[in-house]
Amino acid sequence: MLLNVRNLYFGYKPGTLLFRNINLSVEKGKIIALAGESGCGKSTLLNIIYGLFDWQSGEIYLEDERLFGPKGNIVPGELGMKLVSQNYDLMPYLTVSENIGKFISNTNLSEKKQKIQELLQVVGLEDYAHVLPKNLSGGQQQRVAIARALSVMPKLLLLDEPFSNLDYSRKMELRERLFNYAKEHELSVMISTHEIQEILPWTDQIIVLQEGRLIQNDNAEETFRNPYNAYVAKLLGEVNTISEEEKSVLNVSKNYFFPHQIKITENGLDAQIVESRFAGNHYWNKILVHNIPLVMYSENKLEGNIKVEIKD
Ligand SMILES: Nc1ncnc2c1ncn2[C@@H]1O[C@H](COP(=O)(O)OP(=O)(O)OP(=O)(O)O)[C@@H](O)[C@H]1O
């Protein structure tokens, strides 16, 4: 096992705990998503693992070596890991290439040059090699920081919302190149995200934090098929949440289900279409079933009354 976190307790202030008994492990070469609503502690957990904060109790191991947080390191941060946080910490007087190459040894200069070129390609900044950070956008600076972290081939790369400053197409490009690079080089990546959907195809494991606890730790498919609760389901996309009473009216087993689980059938529940709007690759519909408002998707625009079944 590459990383092992056992019985971790942490609070910023004495007497208040942000984490209670967090246990998790990460295997070599895996891509792990760290999910949870804003403020649940994703950034904090990455910082603790990287060794920037002291924790109250519990143990953290990288391979078989026990880590001790800030008191265990002369220079902040664990050897063997790199953290790309939301402040990119670039050297202002060094160009993009020099920033990326900052931690690469000078013993073989042609190899170093080649490595920098490779990393510029991974993050799509070939045309900015000689530019200073002050002349880059936030998203470009973020990509330089990612390339610099990759340059040392860490055993574990910790990324805090790495795509937050990128537009959709750049995000898609970067995630593909970055995750393919990680897979090729067997790097382990732990990545905090608000938008789990966007990295879903690459994740081996999704860890969900809620109110200081780790509530789900499964692969992407299992998480999608069986979200632990409505909170997890909401992190995965748009979701219908219903009360206990509505559950029996609709004859479903859970308090939440996704819009795609509602299907039009010949002999189902009566539903009235309230709204039907074009939403790109589907129509987004607000329907009423026994007066319960639900969202369903359809291929075509809907109107009037239909019959539906909920496949939960
Ligand atoms: N230095 C600090 N001192 C005290 N409290 C803090 C500190 N940093 C964060 N917190 C609090 O700890 C909690 C977790 O914050 P954190 O930034 O780890 O959450 P997050 O899940 O990464 O949030 P987001 O998704 O919005 O980035 C929040 O309630 C935050 O206000």
The ligand as an SDF file (V2000), in Angstrom:
LIG
                    3D

 31 33  0  0  0  0  0  0  0  0999 V2000
   -6.4140   27.8780    8.6190 N   0  0  0  0  0  0  0  0  0  0  0  0
   -7.6380   27.6190    9.0620 C   0  0  0  0  0  0  0  0  0  0  0  0
   -8.0040   27.9100   10.3250 N   0  0  0  0  0  0  0  0  0  0  0  0
   -9.2250   27.6250   10.8080 C   0  0  0  0  0  0  0  0  0  0  0  0
  -10.1960   27.0250   10.0730 N   0  0  0  0  0  0  0  0  0  0  0  0
   -9.8970   26.7120    8.7930 C   0  0  0  0  0  0  0  0  0  0  0  0
   -8.6120   26.9840    8.2250 C   0  0  0  0  0  0  0  0  0  0  0  0
   -8.6160   26.5510    6.9500 N   0  0  0  0  0  0  0  0  0  0  0  0
   -9.8400   26.0290    6.7300 C   0  0  0  0  0  0  0  0  0  0  0  0
  -10.6200   26.1180    7.8260 N   0  0  0  0  0  0  0  0  0  0  0  0
  -12.0010   25.6300    7.9690 C   0  0  0  0  0  0  0  0  0  0  0  0
  -11.9670   24.2080    7.8580 O   0  0  0  0  0  0  0  0  0  0  0  0
  -13.0550   23.7390    7.0880 C   0  0  0  0  0  0  0  0  0  0  0  0
  -12.5590   22.9400    5.9110 C   0  0  0  0  0  0  0  0  0  0  0  0
  -11.9000   23.7970    4.9950 O   0  0  0  0  0  0  0  0  0  0  0  0
  -11.2530   23.2460    3.6470 P   0  0  0  0  0  0  0  0  0  0  0  0
  -10.6930   24.4140    2.9100 O   0  0  0  0  0  0  0  0  0  0  0  0
  -10.3340   22.1330    3.9710 O   0  0  0  0  0  0  0  0  0  0  0  0
  -12.5410   22.6660    2.9050 O   0  0  0  0  0  0  0  0  0  0  0  0
  -12.7290   22.2200    1.3800 P   0  0  0  0  0  0  0  0  0  0  0  0
  -13.5880   20.9950    1.4070 O   0  0  0  0  0  0  0  0  0  0  0  0
  -11.4120   22.1100    0.7040 O   0  0  0  0  0  0  0  0  0  0  0  0
  -13.5460   23.4610    0.8150 O   0  0  0  0  0  0  0  0  0  0  0  0
  -13.6630   23.9820   -0.7040 P   0  0  0  0  0  0  0  0  0  0  0  0
  -14.2550   22.8530   -1.4820 O   0  0  0  0  0  0  0  0  0  0  0  0
  -14.5970   25.1470   -0.5760 O   0  0  0  0  0  0  0  0  0  0  0  0
  -12.2800   24.3460   -1.1580 O   0  0  0  0  0  0  0  0  0  0  0  0
  -13.8740   24.9590    6.7020 C   0  0  0  0  0  0  0  0  0  0  0  0
  -14.9320   25.0940    7.6070 O   0  0  0  0  0  0  0  0  0  0  0  0
  -12.8980   26.1130    6.8410 C   0  0  0  0  0  0  0  0  0  0  0  0
  -13.5650   27.2930    7.1880 O   0  0  0  0  0  0  0  0  0  0  0  0
  1  2  1  0
  2  3  1  0
  2  7  2  0
  3  4  2  0
  4  5  1  0
  5  6  2  0
  6  7  1  0
  6 10  1  0
  7  8  1  0
  8  9  2  0
  9 10  1  0
 10 11  1  0
 11 12  1  0
 11 30  1  0
 12 13  1  0
 13 14  1  0
 13 28  1  0
 14 15  1  0
 15 16  1  0
 16 17  2  0
 16 18  1  0
 16 19  1  0
 19 20  1  0
 20 21  2  0
 20 22  1  0
 20 23  1  0
 23 24  1  0
 24 25  2  0
 24 26  1  0
 24 27  1  0
 28 29  1  0
 28 30  1  0
 30 31  1  0
M  END
$$$$
